[in-house]
Amino acid sequence: MTNMRNTGHVCDGERSVHDIDVATSPRFVIVLAIVAWTGCGSSDKNAPEASPALPTDTQSAAIGMACATNNDCPSGSICCDGSSESCDGTRLPSGDGANSGEFVVSSDELTVTDTITGLVWQRDTSGYTWAEAKAYCAGLTLGGFSDWRLPAVMELRTIVDFTRILPSIDLTGFPNAPTGVFWTSSPYAYSSGNAWLVDFNYGLSDNIGVGNGDAVRCVRGSRCYPTSRFVVLAGGLVQDSLTDLVWQQDGSGTGCSGSGTLTCTWAEAQAYCAGLTLAGLSGWRLPTVKELSSLVDFTVALGLPINQTAFPNTTLPSRFWTSSSAFLPGTVWDVDFVGGGRSSFDDVGNQNGVRCVR
């Protein structure tokens, strides 16, 4: 771990932020800011503590956008794709379904470009074992391109349409989409004989033995991925520099039921986030299923699959609520952090974990 010290001094009204200690590692940055009320020349030690300012980056518009080489990316990011497990993340579409104009079909109708993530998808599909699927995509020439690959699990999750079933995908961009489960390139960290798949019948994601024969949809494209993705702010906040979402760091505490863990019914969870004030900030909400899934670290083989430095108090319960209604009446999507990051659904009256976002 590398330690740096920044002694720069920035005034914001009567607040001065100085002496910032930064510790970096390949996936996250911890920022501890000492906030003093100096009035740019005056001092009042009895003034109230200020809410932490969110970090800004004049080049942040390029983070998560399409790239060909590292030279296309701003400082603090690299050009990579889901073939590297540490680069399985993208910008996120808003909401639970396809956005207007998100999918653009090529003139030869062989490929579809997602204008939000920048990924280009094969329109039609085939069926193979996991090893065959990877080889098929690597050898594919389609639409004049030969740099196709099997998508990583988070990449494939971005094109799930959680507002529909059978199939759970936009039929304008993918009119011939079959129902069924589709391979990803992501191995299941808890078992070397399994790999992740996404079910386009209903939108579920899980793992299965690599010898099974399942559907394949190849992808191409890279994006600028931050070398230090999670920024931990004073006051219990975590900013994801890839998605620009700000998260509640602590998923523990006194729950809606009065237990020692933050567990709530779905209605209680919505009310809890809506009424939350954290570090002086309001406007919190439950995350969508795609947003919460973006926190899963699929490389973790032991422990909960989430960055434990950025989110150190992530404990049981394993399943966390999302804001996304599921296809059965009275059910809502959740993400299971004990099950390796599976997305499933649960009855709204059950007690699950809560992590708010804004």
N, C-alpha and C positions, 0 to 999 in steps of 0.2 A: 504494500500500500504506500502510495506517495503522499506526503504532506506538503502543502503549500500555505503560505501566509500572504494575505492581501491587506495592506495597510492603507488602501485608498479611502477617501472620505467623501461621501455624497450627501448633500442636504436636500431634504424634501419638506418644505414648509419649516416646521420647528423640529423635525426629526432628523437626526444624523445617524447614519449607519457606518460603523467603522470596525476595524479589527475582525475581519472575517476569516475564520479557519476553514479550510477546505480539505477534505480527505477524499481521494478518488480511488475507484477500482473499476474494472472493465464494464460493469453494468450500472453503477450508481454513483451519485455524489452526495455527500452529507454536507450541508451548509449550516453552520451555527453562527448566527448574527447577533452581536451585542449591540443593542439599541439604546442610545443615550439621547436625552432631550437637551440639545445644546442651543437651539435657535441660531445656528451658524455663528456662534460667537458668545452666546449666553448659555447658562446652565441652570436647570431646575431639576434636582434629583427627586423631587416629590411629584413630578408630573406622571400621569398614568402611562402604562406601557403601551406602545403603539402596536397595531396589527402588523405582521410581517408583510413586506412588499413582495409580490410575486416577481420572480426573475424575468428579465426581458432579454431578447436576443434579436438584433436587427436583421439577422440572417435566418430567423426561425422559419420563415415561409418555405425555405428549401428543405427543411427537415421532413422526411417522409415522402418526398417527391421523387419522381423517376430520375435515374441517373445511368450513365454508362461506365464511368470511372470515378475514382476518388476525387479527381480534379473538378467534377461537376458539383461536389458537395461543399457546404460551408465548413469552417473549422469546427472541430468537435464532433464530426460525423464521418462515416465511411460509406462507400457504395457497396452494398451487399444484398443478398436475397435469402429466401427461406431455405436454400440448400445448406446454409450455415445455421445450426440450431440456435446460436446466440443472436441471430438476426431475424427471428420469426416474429415479426410485428409490422403493422402498417398503420397509415392513417385510417380512421374509422368512419364509415358512413354513419350519418345521423339516423336515429330511430331504429326500428326493427325490420323494416322492409326496404325494397329498392327505392332509391331517390329518383326524382324526375330527371331524365337525361343522363343517369349514371352510366348506363351500359350503351356503348356505341358499337354497332356491328360493322365489320369491315366490308368493303365493296364486293369482295368475293364470297362473303357470308361464311367464311371458314373460322373466323376468330371474333372475339368480343373484347373490347377495351373497357375496363372499369376506370372512369375518369376521376374517381376519388382516390383509389389506391395506386393507380397507374399500372396495374397488372393487366396483361393480355392473356385471355383464356381461350383454349380450344373449345369450339362450340359443340362438337359431337363427342361421343364417349366410346370407350372399349372396356373389356373386362380381363383382369390378369391377377396373378399372385403379386405380393408386394415387390419381390425382386424383379419379376417380369414388368410390373408397372413402371418401376424406375428405369429399366432398360428401354422400355417402349418410348417414354417421354424423351430420354436422352438421345434416341435415334430418330425422333420425329422431325420431318421437314414439312412445314405447313405455313401457307400464306407467305412464302418466300423466306421464312426464317427457320433456322435449325438449332436455336439455343433454348429449346423447350426443356422443361423439367417437371417432376412431380411436385405439387405445391406442399408447403408446410401446413401444419394444422391450423394456425391462426390465419394464414392466407386463404385457405379454403373456407374457413368460417365467415370471412367477410362477404361472400356472395350468397350465404344462406338468407332466405327471406322468411323471417319468423312470423310474418303476418299471414302465411298460407301454408298448406300441406299438400302432399301427393301431387306434384313435388314442391319442396320448400325452396324454390328458386324463381327468379323473375323470368316469366315465359316470353317476354318480348326479346330479351337478350339471348335466352336459351330456349327456343321454342320446341326443340326436340328432346329436352331433358327428360331422362327416365327417372323413375323413382328408384330407390336403392341406396346402398352405402358406397362411399368413394374413398379410395386410399389417399393418405397424405404421406409425405416423406419423413414424418416425425416418428422416430422409434418411441415406444412406451418405456419410459425410464425405469419403471418398477419391474419390468420383465423383458429380457432380451429377445424373447420369441414372439413379442407382440408389437404392433404399430398402431398409430392413431388413424381413425377414419371419421368421416362426417356422414351422417345419415340424412339424405335429402328426401326421405319420406316425410319426416316430421321435424327435422332440424337438430336432432340429437347428435352428440359426439361421444365417442367411446374408443376403446382399443379392442383389437382382435388378433388372433394368430396370423403370422405372416404367410402361412401356406394357403389361406383362404383365397378364393377367387372373387374379387370385387371390382367395381367400376373405376375408371380412370378418367380424369379430366386434367390435361396438362396445362402448364402456365409458363409465361416468360416475363421477364422484367425484374429490375432491381430498384432499390430506393435508398435514399440517404438516411442512414440509421445512426442515431446518436451514440457515441462511444461511452457517454455517461448519461444514462437514460433517466434515472429517478433522482430528483433533487429533494432532499429532506429539509424543510423549512422550520424555523422556530415556531412554536405554537401548535405543533401536532399536525402539520400539513405535509403532503408529498406531491410534488408536481412531476407528471410524466412528460418529459420533453419531446417525446415522439407524438403523442396524441393531444398535448396541451391540456389534458384534464388535470384537475387538482383533487387529490384524494384525502379523506380522513385517514390519518396514519394508524390510529389505534382502533382495532376491531374488538377490543375487550371492554370491560367495565360493567356497570350495573345495567342489566337488561330491562326490557319492557315488562317482563314478568317479575322483576325484583330479584332475579337470580344473580349469581356472580358473573355471568357471562352475558354479553349483549346479544340476546336472542329475542325475537319478536314474531308475532304473526305478520302477514304481509301488510295489512292495514296499519298496524302499529309501527312497522318499519317505515312506511311512507310518511306517517305523521312525525316520527322521530327525526328523519332527515329534514323534513320541511321546517321543523322547529329548531333545528340545530344552529347554534352560533359557536363557531370555533375560530380561535385566534382573531376574534372581532369580525369574522366574516359570516354572513348568512347566505341564503340562496342555495342550500344543499338539497340534494335529491337522491333517490335510489338510482343506480346506474342501469343502463340497458344491458341485455345479456352479452352483446358484443363488447361493450365497454368493460364489464367485469371480467370477461374472458381474457381481455388483453393483459391482465395482471398475472395470468398463469405463467409460470416458468416451467416449460415442459422438459427441461434438462435435469431437473432435480430428481434424484433417485432415492434419497433419504430425507424424511421430513416433509413439511407442507410445500407444495410447488408454487412458492411466491418468494420474492426477494425478501429474505428475513432481516436484512439490514435496514432496508427502507420501511418494512412493515414488521417490526420485531415482535409484536404481540398478537400475531395471527394464530389463534388456537382453536380448539373445538368450540362451537360446533363446526362441522366440516362444510356444511352447505350454507351459502350466502344468497340472500334474496336479490333479484333484479326487478326492474320496473316492467319487464316484458311479459305480457299475458301469453299463456300457452294455448294450445289448440283445444284442450278439454275445458269445459266450463268450470270455473272455480279453481283453476290451476295457473301457476305463474312459473316462469323459467328461473332456475337457480344455477349456481356454479359450485361444484363439489371439490373443495380443496384438499380433502383426504383421498378422494378417488382419482387423484392425479390431474384434476382440472376438468373432469367431465361436465358437460352441460346437460341438465335434465330438468324436470319440472316437478312441482310439489303443490299440495293443496294449500290454499291461502290461509287456512286456519292453523297450520302447523307452525312450530317455532323454528326459525332459522336465524343465521347470523346476519349482521348488517354492517356494511361499509359504505358511507355516503360519498358523493362526488359532486363537484361543481365545475 
